[in-house]
Amino acid sequence: MGLQFRVLDHNVRTEDMVAYLRALRRQLQCPVLLVWDRLGVHGAAVNHLRRRGAKWLEVEKLPPYAPDLNPVEYVWGHAKGVDLANYIPEDVDDLGRKVRGSLRSQRSRPHLIRSFFAAAGLPL
C-alpha cells in the first residue's frame, strides 16, 4: 500500500490521468487496483485505457457523494489541518512545494495511510 500523487498547476484532465496511470504502472510493474471516486475525469481515463487493452487496471468505485468513505479526503484533511495549518505561502510555487512536502511526509508514514483507510471503513 502506498500513496502516489502528482501535483498539477491546472485542473486535472483525462490526458493527465491517462499519463499518470501509465507512469504508475511502469513504476509498480504489477497490476493496479484503484479505489476512486466518481470524478468524470477518472472514469474517462479508465475507459480510455481499457479501450486500449489495459488488463493490468482494476477499479473499485466509491459510492457517489460519500467523501467520508474516501481515504484521499483524509489525506487532504491531514495536509490542510496539520501540515498547512496557518501557513501563508509566498506564491503559488511556494504553496505547491509545501503541498508536495506534506504528501511526501504522509507517504513515508504507512501507519498514517492505514489510519485513513480505517477511518473510511475500508478493510485492507
Secondary structure in CASP SS format (residue, H / E / C, confidence):
PFRMAT SS
TARGET T0000
AUTHOR 0000-0000-0000
METHOD secondary structure of the structure
MODEL  1
M C 1.00
G C 1.00
L C 1.00
Q C 1.00
F C 1.00
R C 1.00
V C 1.00
L C 1.00
D C 1.00
H C 1.00
N C 1.00
V C 1.00
R C 1.00
T H 1.00
E H 1.00
D H 1.00
M H 1.00
V H 1.00
A H 1.00
Y H 1.00
L H 1.00
R H 1.00
A H 1.00
L H 1.00
R H 1.00
R H 1.00
Q H 1.00
L H 1.00
Q C 1.00
C C 1.00
P C 1.00
V E 1.00
L E 1.00
L E 1.00
V E 1.00
W E 1.00
D C 1.00
R C 1.00
L C 1.00
G H 1.00
V H 1.00
H H 1.00
G H 1.00
A H 1.00
A H 1.00
V H 1.00
N H 1.00
H H 1.00
L H 1.00
R H 1.00
R H 1.00
R C 1.00
G C 1.00
A C 1.00
K C 1.00
W C 1.00
L E 1.00
E E 1.00
V E 1.00
E E 1.00
K E 1.00
L C 1.00
P C 1.00
P C 1.00
Y C 1.00
A C 1.00
P H 1.00
D H 1.00
L H 1.00
N C 1.00
P H 1.00
V H 1.00
E H 1.00
Y H 1.00
V H 1.00
W H 1.00
G H 1.00
H H 1.00
A H 1.00
K H 1.00
G H 1.00
V H 1.00
D H 1.00
L C 1.00
A C 1.00
N C 1.00
Y C 1.00
I C 1.00
P C 1.00
E C 1.00
D C 1.00
V H 1.00
D H 1.00
D H 1.00
L H 1.00
G H 1.00
R H 1.00
K H 1.00
V H 1.00
R H 1.00
G H 1.00
S H 1.00
L H 1.00
R H 1.00
S H 1.00
Q H 1.00
R H 1.00
S C 1.00
R C 1.00
P H 1.00
H H 1.00
L H 1.00
I H 1.00
R H 1.00
S H 1.00
F H 1.00
F H 1.00
A H 1.00
A H 1.00
A H 1.00
G C 1.00
L C 1.00
P C 1.00
L C 1.00
END
